[in-house]
Amino acid sequence: MILRPYRRSDASALARLANDKDVARFLPLMPYPYGLDDARQWINFVHRASRRDASYSFAIEHRPSHEIAGGISLKQIDHSDRYTEIGYWLGRKFWGRGLATEAVGLALEFSFEILKLHRVSAMVHEENSGSIRVLEKNGLTREGILRKAGRIDGRWQDLHTYGILRFEWVKFRENGLPLGGGNR
């Protein structure tokens, strides 16, 4: 698995993976249905945002097949307080392979080592147990609950907030979490 910038040629694969109600379910900003124009607009948006150093979005590429498996973003980077929020998703056919866990680990490494951030956070819907496991496997700690702050399938749900500070990440990594280098 590798993280890389989105390419314009990724649009059709991106549209195919993201046009899945179960994928879009936990992603409030992702429209459903998701078409080729949506994918092209997203790729253009992330290219502009990264040039402004406002956010970084990467395609998650499945190394053996060179297919796009999903995406991961560091959103609304606050350079003065050295903070960002992470968000990620995978296409259904890539669920359960450890790709999200590895992608979050690489995004944390980029956040703390390259961008020199102090804090990374994430928000996850209470029913998204897979994403909760991904965050916890990467050392993020549940910090609180925003009661009935997100809607899924027309129902209000709690959002769990997770976070990790740079010194916690360093300590977590020293205790044996392998970051990157996988061949999934």
Secondary structure, 3 states (H helix, E strand, C coil): CEEEECCHHHHHHHHHHHCCHHHHCCCCCCCCCCCHHHHHHHHHHHHHHHHCCCCEEEEEEECCCCEEEEEEEEEEEECCCCEEEEEEEECHHHCCCCHHHHHHHHHHHHHHHHCCCCEEEEEEECCCHHHHHHHHHCCCEEEEEEEEEEEECCEEEEEEEEEEEHHHHHHHHHCCCCCCCCCC
